[in-house]
Structures are given as structure tokens and as C-alpha cells.
Amino acid sequence: MNFNDYKDKTIVVEGAFNYAQSDDPKLKDLKIPLVYRLGPGCCTNDTWAGFLLEYDGVFPPIDPG
């Protein structure tokens, strides 16, 4: 919604790190890095907000905990 406020800028984010996958069968092997936070929800329909990442370094390992 406010992508242009953050486009091409360096930001610091705090939250859970993971990879997302596309629902598009052509992109099934693409792993999209992201940092997110869970938000309040109801009836197992929790929400989350975060950022997809473009990063030149090495991403940290995923914490299974």
C-alpha cells in the first residue's frame, strides 16, 4: 500500500525470518526471503505484515523454534 515510501531504501526490520513461495506453478522453486510479524486475529485467521527482502549478503539460517 505504501511501497514507494520504502522502495530502494535501506531499512532495519525486526521480526521472524522465513521464505515465502509463490502459488504460481511456474515459480514453485522460487524462495522469496521475508521478515514478518504476526498480528492479532481470530479463529486461526491471524494476520501478518512484513517486507520482502532484496539483500546482497548471506541470509541467516531459519530458526525452527
N, C-alpha and C positions, 0 to 999 in steps of 0.2 A: 504494500500500500504506500509506503514511503521509501521505496527502493532508491530513488535518486538522492535522498539525503545521505545515503551511505555508499553509493556507487563509487568505486575507485578510491576509497579512503581506507586508511588503516584504522582498525578498531580493536578494542580489547573486550573480549566476551568471557563470561563465566557461566558454566553450566555443564551439562553432560555432553560428552563427545561420542559420536557414532557415525555410521554411514547409512545413508538412505539409498533405496533402489527405486528405479522408475517402474511404473506399471506397464510401460511400453515394451512388448516382447523384443523389439529390436535393440533395446537398451538394457536388457536384463543383466548383462555383465558389468555395467557401469556402476561404480560405487561412488556416491556423492557425499563428501565429508560435510558434517554439520555439527554445530554446537546448539543445544536447545535447553529449555527449561519447561518443566511440566506446570500446567496451570490448573485452577480448580475446575472441577467438572462434576457430572452426576451420572450415575448408572453405568459405570465403566466407559463413559464418553468424555474422558479428560481431554483437555486441550494442551497444545504446546506452541511455543513461539521460539524462533531462533534464527540463525543465519547459516546459509550455505557458504562454505569456505573455499577460497582460492588462495593457495599458500605454496610458496616455493620450497619450504623446508620439509622436514620429515614429521608426519603426524604422530602423536603419541599412541601407544597401544591402547586398545579398548579395554576398560576395566570391567570384567564380567560381573562384578559385585553389584 
